[in-house]
Amino acid sequence: MAIPQPPQAVRPERPVPLTGCDPGGCRDAAGNRYNNGAGSTYLNDAGRLCTRNGTWMQCF
């Protein structure tokens, strides 16, 4: 019986600059949408949690 491998850690994505925000969320230069969550937390289209820091967004 093979020993199961531990899951690989999820690496955070590189921060990306935002081009604009509206009451529902923000967009980056590539047109990706980040929908508002609680506080400075957002969700990207893949469902990953993201954090906004000024004009930058980073997903984890």
mmCIF file of the N, C-alpha and C atoms, coordinates in Angstrom:
data_MODEL
# 
_entry.id   MODEL 
# 
loop_
_atom_site.group_PDB 
_atom_site.id 
_atom_site.type_symbol 
_atom_site.label_atom_id 
_atom_site.label_alt_id 
_atom_site.label_comp_id 
_atom_site.label_asym_id 
_atom_site.label_entity_id 
_atom_site.label_seq_id 
_atom_site.pdbx_PDB_ins_code 
_atom_site.Cartn_x 
_atom_site.Cartn_y 
_atom_site.Cartn_z 
_atom_site.occupancy 
_atom_site.B_iso_or_equiv 
_atom_site.pdbx_formal_charge 
_atom_site.auth_seq_id 
_atom_site.auth_comp_id 
_atom_site.auth_asym_id 
_atom_site.auth_atom_id 
_atom_site.pdbx_PDB_model_num 
ATOM 1   N N  . MET A 1 1  ? 0.842   -1.164 0.000   1.00 0.00 ? 1  MET A N  1 
ATOM 2   C CA . MET A 1 1  ? 0.000   0.000  0.000   1.00 0.00 ? 1  MET A CA 1 
ATOM 3   C C  . MET A 1 1  ? 0.898   1.241  0.000   1.00 0.00 ? 1  MET A C  1 
ATOM 4   N N  . ALA A 1 2  ? 0.595   2.193  -0.880  1.00 0.00 ? 2  ALA A N  1 
ATOM 5   C CA . ALA A 1 2  ? 1.389   3.412  -0.998  1.00 0.00 ? 2  ALA A CA 1 
ATOM 6   C C  . ALA A 1 2  ? 1.022   4.405  0.093   1.00 0.00 ? 2  ALA A C  1 
ATOM 7   N N  . ILE A 1 3  ? 2.021   5.130  0.532   1.00 0.00 ? 3  ILE A N  1 
ATOM 8   C CA . ILE A 1 3  ? 1.790   6.169  1.533   1.00 0.00 ? 3  ILE A CA 1 
ATOM 9   C C  . ILE A 1 3  ? 1.236   7.399  0.816   1.00 0.00 ? 3  ILE A C  1 
ATOM 10  N N  . PRO A 1 4  ? 0.100   7.930  1.271   1.00 0.00 ? 4  PRO A N  1 
ATOM 11  C CA . PRO A 1 4  ? -0.462  9.107  0.603   1.00 0.00 ? 4  PRO A CA 1 
ATOM 12  C C  . PRO A 1 4  ? 0.446   10.323 0.773   1.00 0.00 ? 4  PRO A C  1 
ATOM 13  N N  . GLN A 1 5  ? 0.529   11.111 -0.269  1.00 0.00 ? 5  GLN A N  1 
ATOM 14  C CA . GLN A 1 5  ? 1.324   12.332 -0.246  1.00 0.00 ? 5  GLN A CA 1 
ATOM 15  C C  . GLN A 1 5  ? 0.511   13.459 0.392   1.00 0.00 ? 5  GLN A C  1 
ATOM 16  N N  . PRO A 1 6  ? 1.166   14.315 1.161   1.00 0.00 ? 6  PRO A N  1 
ATOM 17  C CA . PRO A 1 6  ? 0.436   15.448 1.743   1.00 0.00 ? 6  PRO A CA 1 
ATOM 18  C C  . PRO A 1 6  ? 0.030   16.424 0.638   1.00 0.00 ? 6  PRO A C  1 
ATOM 19  N N  . PRO A 1 7  ? -1.065  17.124 0.827   1.00 0.00 ? 7  PRO A N  1 
ATOM 20  C CA . PRO A 1 7  ? -1.480  18.094 -0.194  1.00 0.00 ? 7  PRO A CA 1 
ATOM 21  C C  . PRO A 1 7  ? -0.461  19.224 -0.295  1.00 0.00 ? 7  PRO A C  1 
ATOM 22  N N  . GLN A 1 8  ? -0.299  19.739 -1.515  1.00 0.00 ? 8  GLN A N  1 
ATOM 23  C CA . GLN A 1 8  ? 0.629   20.845 -1.712  1.00 0.00 ? 8  GLN A CA 1 
ATOM 24  C C  . GLN A 1 8  ? -0.006  22.138 -1.214  1.00 0.00 ? 8  GLN A C  1 
ATOM 25  N N  . ALA A 1 9  ? 0.809   22.978 -0.638  1.00 0.00 ? 9  ALA A N  1 
ATOM 26  C CA . ALA A 1 9  ? 0.323   24.267 -0.137  1.00 0.00 ? 9  ALA A CA 1 
ATOM 27  C C  . ALA A 1 9  ? -0.094  25.147 -1.309  1.00 0.00 ? 9  ALA A C  1 
ATOM 28  N N  . VAL A 1 10 ? -1.141  25.904 -1.101  1.00 0.00 ? 10 VAL A N  1 
ATOM 29  C CA . VAL A 1 10 ? -1.609  26.835 -2.125  1.00 0.00 ? 10 VAL A CA 1 
ATOM 30  C C  . VAL A 1 10 ? -0.729  28.069 -2.071  1.00 0.00 ? 10 VAL A C  1 
ATOM 31  N N  . ARG A 1 11 ? -0.147  28.404 -3.206  1.00 0.00 ? 11 ARG A N  1 
ATOM 32  C CA . ARG A 1 11 ? 0.700   29.590 -3.269  1.00 0.00 ? 11 ARG A CA 1 
ATOM 33  C C  . ARG A 1 11 ? -0.152  30.801 -3.609  1.00 0.00 ? 11 ARG A C  1 
ATOM 34  N N  . PRO A 1 12 ? 0.105   31.911 -2.941  1.00 0.00 ? 12 PRO A N  1 
ATOM 35  C CA . PRO A 1 12 ? -0.641  33.122 -3.300  1.00 0.00 ? 12 PRO A CA 1 
ATOM 36  C C  . PRO A 1 12 ? -0.232  33.610 -4.682  1.00 0.00 ? 12 PRO A C  1 
ATOM 37  N N  . GLU A 1 13 ? -1.178  34.194 -5.383  1.00 0.00 ? 13 GLU A N  1 
ATOM 38  C CA . GLU A 1 13 ? -0.886  34.788 -6.677  1.00 0.00 ? 13 GLU A CA 1 
ATOM 39  C C  . GLU A 1 13 ? -0.147  36.100 -6.456  1.00 0.00 ? 13 GLU A C  1 
ATOM 40  N N  . ARG A 1 14 ? 0.516   36.578 -7.504  1.00 0.00 ? 14 ARG A N  1 
ATOM 41  C CA . ARG A 1 14 ? 1.183   37.871 -7.423  1.00 0.00 ? 14 ARG A CA 1 
ATOM 42  C C  . ARG A 1 14 ? 0.130   38.967 -7.330  1.00 0.00 ? 14 ARG A C  1 
ATOM 43  N N  . PRO A 1 15 ? 0.410   40.033 -6.600  1.00 0.00 ? 15 PRO A N  1 
ATOM 44  C CA . PRO A 1 15 ? -0.534  41.152 -6.567  1.00 0.00 ? 15 PRO A CA 1 
ATOM 45  C C  . PRO A 1 15 ? -0.686  41.763 -7.959  1.00 0.00 ? 15 PRO A C  1 
ATOM 46  N N  . VAL A 1 16 ? -1.886  42.195 -8.279  1.00 0.00 ? 16 VAL A N  1 
ATOM 47  C CA . VAL A 1 16 ? -2.150  42.831 -9.571  1.00 0.00 ? 16 VAL A CA 1 
ATOM 48  C C  . VAL A 1 16 ? -2.737  44.219 -9.326  1.00 0.00 ? 16 VAL A C  1 
ATOM 49  N N  . PRO A 1 17 ? -2.400  45.180 -10.203 1.00 0.00 ? 17 PRO A N  1 
ATOM 50  C CA . PRO A 1 17 ? -2.959  46.520 -10.043 1.00 0.00 ? 17 PRO A CA 1 
ATOM 51  C C  . PRO A 1 17 ? -4.415  46.559 -10.480 1.00 0.00 ? 17 PRO A C  1 
ATOM 52  N N  . LEU A 1 18 ? -5.209  47.311 -9.758  1.00 0.00 ? 18 LEU A N  1 
ATOM 53  C CA . LEU A 1 18 ? -6.622  47.470 -10.091 1.00 0.00 ? 18 LEU A CA 1 
ATOM 54  C C  . LEU A 1 18 ? -6.809  48.702 -10.965 1.00 0.00 ? 18 LEU A C  1 
ATOM 55  N N  . THR A 1 19 ? -7.758  48.613 -11.897 1.00 0.00 ? 19 THR A N  1 
ATOM 56  C CA . THR A 1 19 ? -8.042  49.757 -12.768 1.00 0.00 ? 19 THR A CA 1 
ATOM 57  C C  . THR A 1 19 ? -9.258  50.537 -12.303 1.00 0.00 ? 19 THR A C  1 
ATOM 58  N N  . GLY A 1 20 ? -10.085 49.932 -11.477 1.00 0.00 ? 20 GLY A N  1 
ATOM 59  C CA . GLY A 1 20 ? -11.259 50.639 -10.988 1.00 0.00 ? 20 GLY A CA 1 
ATOM 60  C C  . GLY A 1 20 ? -12.126 49.751 -10.126 1.00 0.00 ? 20 GLY A C  1 
ATOM 61  N N  . CYS A 1 21 ? -12.913 50.401 -9.279  1.00 0.00 ? 21 CYS A N  1 
ATOM 62  C CA . CYS A 1 21 ? -13.836 49.687 -8.398  1.00 0.00 ? 21 CYS A CA 1 
ATOM 63  C C  . CYS A 1 21 ? -15.199 50.359 -8.452  1.00 0.00 ? 21 CYS A C  1 
ATOM 64  N N  . ASP A 1 22 ? -16.236 49.586 -8.160  1.00 0.00 ? 22 ASP A N  1 
ATOM 65  C CA . ASP A 1 22 ? -17.599 50.089 -8.070  1.00 0.00 ? 22 ASP A CA 1 
ATOM 66  C C  . ASP A 1 22 ? -18.203 49.497 -6.798  1.00 0.00 ? 22 ASP A C  1 
ATOM 67  N N  . PRO A 1 23 ? -19.452 49.791 -6.484  1.00 0.00 ? 23 PRO A N  1 
ATOM 68  C CA . PRO A 1 23 ? -20.034 49.271 -5.238  1.00 0.00 ? 23 PRO A CA 1 
ATOM 69  C C  . PRO A 1 23 ? -20.040 47.740 -5.134  1.00 0.00 ? 23 PRO A C  1 
ATOM 70  N N  . GLY A 1 24 ? -19.955 47.025 -6.261  1.00 0.00 ? 24 GLY A N  1 
ATOM 71  C CA . GLY A 1 24 ? -19.998 45.568 -6.227  1.00 0.00 ? 24 GLY A CA 1 
ATOM 72  C C  . GLY A 1 24 ? -18.651 44.884 -6.228  1.00 0.00 ? 24 GLY A C  1 
ATOM 73  N N  . GLY A 1 25 ? -17.570 45.632 -6.500  1.00 0.00 ? 25 GLY A N  1 
ATOM 74  C CA . GLY A 1 25 ? -16.254 45.017 -6.550  1.00 0.00 ? 25 GLY A CA 1 
ATOM 75  C C  . GLY A 1 25 ? -15.281 45.814 -7.396  1.00 0.00 ? 25 GLY A C  1 
ATOM 76  N N  . CYS A 1 26 ? -14.228 45.131 -7.889  1.00 0.00 ? 26 CYS A N  1 
ATOM 77  C CA . CYS A 1 26 ? -13.160 45.798 -8.639  1.00 0.00 ? 26 CYS A CA 1 
ATOM 78  C C  . CYS A 1 26 ? -12.789 44.987 -9.876  1.00 0.00 ? 26 CYS A C  1 
ATOM 79  N N  . ARG A 1 27 ? -12.054 45.647 -10.798 1.00 0.00 ? 27 ARG A N  1 
ATOM 80  C CA . ARG A 1 27 ? -11.511 45.006 -11.994 1.00 0.00 ? 27 ARG A CA 1 
ATOM 81  C C  . ARG A 1 27 ? -10.030 45.339 -12.107 1.00 0.00 ? 27 ARG A C  1 
ATOM 82  N N  . ASP A 1 28 ? -9.279  44.376 -12.693 1.00 0.00 ? 28 ASP A N  1 
ATOM 83  C CA . ASP A 1 28 ? -7.876  44.646 -12.969 1.00 0.00 ? 28 ASP A CA 1 
ATOM 84  C C  . ASP A 1 28 ? -7.702  44.966 -14.450 1.00 0.00 ? 28 ASP A C  1 
ATOM 85  N N  . ALA A 1 29 ? -6.467  45.222 -14.879 1.00 0.00 ? 29 ALA A N  1 
ATOM 86  C CA . ALA A 1 29 ? -6.190  45.630 -16.256 1.00 0.00 ? 29 ALA A CA 1 
ATOM 87  C C  . ALA A 1 29 ? -6.548  44.548 -17.266 1.00 0.00 ? 29 ALA A C  1 
ATOM 88  N N  . ALA A 1 30 ? -6.553  43.283 -16.856 1.00 0.00 ? 30 ALA A N  1 
ATOM 89  C CA . ALA A 1 30 ? -6.909  42.181 -17.758 1.00 0.00 ? 30 ALA A CA 1 
ATOM 90  C C  . ALA A 1 30 ? -8.418  41.973 -17.824 1.00 0.00 ? 30 ALA A C  1 
ATOM 91  N N  . GLY A 1 31 ? -9.185  42.764 -17.062 1.00 0.00 ? 31 GLY A N  1 
ATOM 92  C CA . GLY A 1 31 ? -10.640 42.641 -17.068 1.00 0.00 ? 31 GLY A CA 1 
ATOM 93  C C  . GLY A 1 31 ? -11.187 41.646 -16.071 1.00 0.00 ? 31 GLY A C  1 
ATOM 94  N N  . ASN A 1 32 ? -10.323 41.068 -15.238 1.00 0.00 ? 32 ASN A N  1 
ATOM 95  C CA . ASN A 1 32 ? -10.780 40.121 -14.220 1.00 0.00 ? 32 ASN A CA 1 
ATOM 96  C C  . ASN A 1 32 ? -11.591 40.855 -13.159 1.00 0.00 ? 32 ASN A C  1 
ATOM 97  N N  . ARG A 1 33 ? -12.657 40.208 -12.718 1.00 0.00 ? 33 ARG A N  1 
ATOM 98  C CA . ARG A 1 33 ? -13.569 40.794 -11.737 1.00 0.00 ? 33 ARG A CA 1 
ATOM 99  C C  . ARG A 1 33 ? -13.304 40.214 -10.357 1.00 0.00 ? 33 ARG A C  1 
ATOM 100 N N  . TYR A 1 34 ? -13.346 41.067 -9.334  1.00 0.00 ? 34 TYR A N  1 
ATOM 101 C CA . TYR A 1 34 ? -13.204 40.685 -7.935  1.00 0.00 ? 34 TYR A CA 1 
ATOM 102 C C  . TYR A 1 34 ? -14.444 41.202 -7.215  1.00 0.00 ? 34 TYR A C  1 
ATOM 103 N N  . ASN A 1 35 ? -15.299 40.296 -6.777  1.00 0.00 ? 35 ASN A N  1 
ATOM 104 C CA . ASN A 1 35 ? -16.561 40.674 -6.144  1.00 0.00 ? 35 ASN A CA 1 
ATOM 105 C C  . ASN A 1 35 ? -16.372 40.930 -4.654  1.00 0.00 ? 35 ASN A C  1 
ATOM 106 N N  . ASN A 1 36 ? -17.053 41.968 -4.152  1.00 0.00 ? 36 ASN A N  1 
ATOM 107 C CA . ASN A 1 36 ? -16.958 42.349 -2.741  1.00 0.00 ? 36 ASN A CA 1 
ATOM 108 C C  . ASN A 1 36 ? -17.332 41.209 -1.814  1.00 0.00 ? 36 ASN A C  1 
ATOM 109 N N  . GLY A 1 37 ? -16.571 41.108 -0.738  1.00 0.00 ? 37 GLY A N  1 
ATOM 110 C CA . GLY A 1 37 ? -16.890 40.220 0.363   1.00 0.00 ? 37 GLY A CA 1 
ATOM 111 C C  . GLY A 1 37 ? -17.009 41.088 1.608   1.00 0.00 ? 37 GLY A C  1 
ATOM 112 N N  . ALA A 1 38 ? -16.551 40.595 2.734   1.00 0.00 ? 38 ALA A N  1 
ATOM 113 C CA . ALA A 1 38 ? -16.585 41.363 3.980   1.00 0.00 ? 38 ALA A CA 1 
ATOM 114 C C  . ALA A 1 38 ? -15.283 42.138 4.157   1.00 0.00 ? 38 ALA A C  1 
ATOM 115 N N  . GLY A 1 39 ? -15.378 43.410 4.517   1.00 0.00 ? 39 GLY A N  1 
ATOM 116 C CA . GLY A 1 39 ? -14.182 44.228 4.738   1.00 0.00 ? 39 GLY A CA 1 
ATOM 117 C C  . GLY A 1 39 ? -13.373 44.386 3.468   1.00 0.00 ? 39 GLY A C  1 
ATOM 118 N N  . SER A 1 40 ? -12.083 44.068 3.537   1.00 0.00 ? 40 SER A N  1 
ATOM 119 C CA . SER A 1 40 ? -11.215 44.170 2.361   1.00 0.00 ? 40 SER A CA 1 
ATOM 120 C C  . SER A 1 40 ? -11.064 42.829 1.652   1.00 0.00 ? 40 SER A C  1 
ATOM 121 N N  . THR A 1 41 ? -11.975 41.885 1.916   1.00 0.00 ? 41 THR A N  1 
ATOM 122 C CA . THR A 1 41 ? -11.937 40.564 1.301   1.00 0.00 ? 41 THR A CA 1 
ATOM 123 C C  . THR A 1 41 ? -12.819 40.538 0.058   1.00 0.00 ? 41 THR A C  1 
ATOM 124 N N  . TYR A 1 42 ? -12.301 39.911 -0.984  1.00 0.00 ? 42 TYR A N  1 
ATOM 125 C CA . TYR A 1 42 ? -13.004 39.796 -2.262  1.00 0.00 ? 42 TYR A CA 1 
ATOM 126 C C  . TYR A 1 42 ? -12.924 38.354 -2.734  1.00 0.00 ? 42 TYR A C  1 
ATOM 127 N N  . LEU A 1 43 ? -13.737 38.003 -3.732  1.00 0.00 ? 43 LEU A N  1 
ATOM 128 C CA . LEU A 1 43 ? -13.684 36.695 -4.384  1.00 0.00 ? 43 LEU A CA 1 
ATOM 129 C C  . LEU A 1 43 ? -13.424 36.915 -5.862  1.00 0.00 ? 43 LEU A C  1 
ATOM 130 N N  . ASN A 1 44 ? -12.467 36.134 -6.425  1.00 0.00 ? 44 ASN A N  1 
ATOM 131 C CA . ASN A 1 44 ? -12.250 36.234 -7.864  1.00 0.00 ? 44 ASN A CA 1 
ATOM 132 C C  . ASN A 1 44 ? -13.177 35.265 -8.588  1.00 0.00 ? 44 ASN A C  1 
ATOM 133 N N  . ASP A 1 45 ? -13.085 35.223 -9.921  1.00 0.00 ? 45 ASP A N  1 
ATOM 134 C CA . ASP A 1 45 ? -13.973 34.364 -10.714 1.00 0.00 ? 45 ASP A CA 1 
ATOM 135 C C  . ASP A 1 45 ? -13.788 32.881 -10.414 1.00 0.00 ? 45 ASP A C  1 
ATOM 136 N N  . ALA A 1 46 ? -12.601 32.488 -9.918  1.00 0.00 ? 46 ALA A N  1 
ATOM 137 C CA . ALA A 1 46 ? -12.332 31.090 -9.583  1.00 0.00 ? 46 ALA A CA 1 
ATOM 138 C C  . ALA A 1 46 ? -12.780 30.748 -8.164  1.00 0.00 ? 46 ALA A C  1 
ATOM 139 N N  . GLY A 1 47 ? -13.297 31.738 -7.418  1.00 0.00 ? 47 GLY A N  1 
ATOM 140 C CA . GLY A 1 47 ? -13.749 31.494 -6.055  1.00 0.00 ? 47 GLY A CA 1 
ATOM 141 C C  . GLY A 1 47 ? -12.659 31.608 -5.006  1.00 0.00 ? 47 GLY A C  1 
ATOM 142 N N  . ARG A 1 48 ? -11.473 32.069 -5.396  1.00 0.00 ? 48 ARG A N  1 
ATOM 143 C CA . ARG A 1 48 ? -10.379 32.238 -4.437  1.00 0.00 ? 48 ARG A CA 1 
ATOM 144 C C  . ARG A 1 48 ? -10.579 33.520 -3.639  1.00 0.00 ? 48 ARG A C  1 
ATOM 145 N N  . LEU A 1 49 ? -10.161 33.488 -2.382  1.00 0.00 ? 49 LEU A N  1 
ATOM 146 C CA . LEU A 1 49 ? -10.222 34.679 -1.539  1.00 0.00 ? 49 LEU A CA 1 
ATOM 147 C C  . LEU A 1 49 ? -9.106  35.635 -1.929  1.00 0.00 ? 49 LEU A C  1 
ATOM 148 N N  . CYS A 1 50 ? -9.445  36.901 -2.013  1.00 0.00 ? 50 CYS A N  1 
ATOM 149 C CA . CYS A 1 50 ? -8.491  37.936 -2.395  1.00 0.00 ? 50 CYS A CA 1 
ATOM 150 C C  . CYS A 1 50 ? -8.567  39.075 -1.388  1.00 0.00 ? 50 CYS A C  1 
ATOM 151 N N  . THR A 1 51 ? -7.468  39.804 -1.267  1.00 0.00 ? 51 THR A N  1 
ATOM 152 C CA . THR A 1 51 ? -7.398  40.944 -0.369  1.00 0.00 ? 51 THR A CA 1 
ATOM 153 C C  . THR A 1 51 ? -6.965  42.171 -1.147  1.00 0.00 ? 51 THR A C  1 
ATOM 154 N N  . ARG A 1 52 ? -7.668  43.266 -0.933  1.00 0.00 ? 52 ARG A N  1 
ATOM 155 C CA . ARG A 1 52 ? -7.336  44.533 -1.575  1.00 0.00 ? 52 ARG A CA 1 
ATOM 156 C C  . ARG A 1 52 ? -6.490  45.368 -0.630  1.00 0.00 ? 52 ARG A C  1 
ATOM 157 N N  . ASN A 1 53 ? -5.409  45.929 -1.179  1.00 0.00 ? 53 ASN A N  1 
ATOM 158 C CA . ASN A 1 53 ? -4.543  46.828 -0.433  1.00 0.00 ? 53 ASN A CA 1 
ATOM 159 C C  . ASN A 1 53 ? -4.343  48.064 -1.295  1.00 0.00 ? 53 ASN A C  1 
ATOM 160 N N  . GLY A 1 54 ? -5.178  49.062 -1.101  1.00 0.00 ? 54 GLY A N  1 
ATOM 161 C CA . GLY A 1 54 ? -5.114  50.265 -1.929  1.00 0.00 ? 54 GLY A CA 1 
ATOM 162 C C  . GLY A 1 54 ? -5.534  49.955 -3.353  1.00 0.00 ? 54 GLY A C  1 
ATOM 163 N N  . THR A 1 55 ? -4.611  50.128 -4.295  1.00 0.00 ? 55 THR A N  1 
ATOM 164 C CA . THR A 1 55 ? -4.911  49.858 -5.707  1.00 0.00 ? 55 THR A CA 1 
ATOM 165 C C  . THR A 1 55 ? -4.397  48.496 -6.151  1.00 0.00 ? 55 THR A C  1 
ATOM 166 N N  . TRP A 1 56 ? -4.072  47.612 -5.218  1.00 0.00 ? 56 TRP A N  1 
ATOM 167 C CA . TRP A 1 56 ? -3.552  46.274 -5.522  1.00 0.00 ? 56 TRP A CA 1 
ATOM 168 C C  . TRP A 1 56 ? -4.487  45.197 -4.988  1.00 0.00 ? 56 TRP A C  1 
ATOM 169 N N  . MET A 1 57 ? -4.546  44.065 -5.704  1.00 0.00 ? 57 MET A N  1 
ATOM 170 C CA . MET A 1 57 ? -5.344  42.913 -5.288  1.00 0.00 ? 57 MET A CA 1 
ATOM 171 C C  . MET A 1 57 ? -4.440  41.688 -5.301  1.00 0.00 ? 57 MET A C  1 
ATOM 172 N N  . GLN A 1 58 ? -4.531  40.876 -4.243  1.00 0.00 ? 58 GLN A N  1 
ATOM 173 C CA . GLN A 1 58 ? -3.778  39.626 -4.180  1.00 0.00 ? 58 GLN A CA 1 
ATOM 174 C C  . GLN A 1 58 ? -4.716  38.519 -3.746  1.00 0.00 ? 58 GLN A C  1 
ATOM 175 N N  . CYS A 1 59 ? -4.680  37.410 -4.496  1.00 0.00 ? 59 CYS A N  1 
ATOM 176 C CA . CYS A 1 59 ? -5.534  36.255 -4.193  1.00 0.00 ? 59 CYS A CA 1 
ATOM 177 C C  . CYS A 1 59 ? -4.705  35.126 -3.603  1.00 0.00 ? 59 CYS A C  1 
ATOM 178 N N  . PHE A 1 60 ? -5.339  34.347 -2.742  1.00 0.00 ? 60 PHE A N  1 
ATOM 179 C CA . PHE A 1 60 ? -4.659  33.262 -2.031  1.00 0.00 ? 60 PHE A CA 1 
ATOM 180 C C  . PHE A 1 60 ? -5.305  31.935 -2.309  1.00 0.00 ? 60 PHE A C  1 
# 
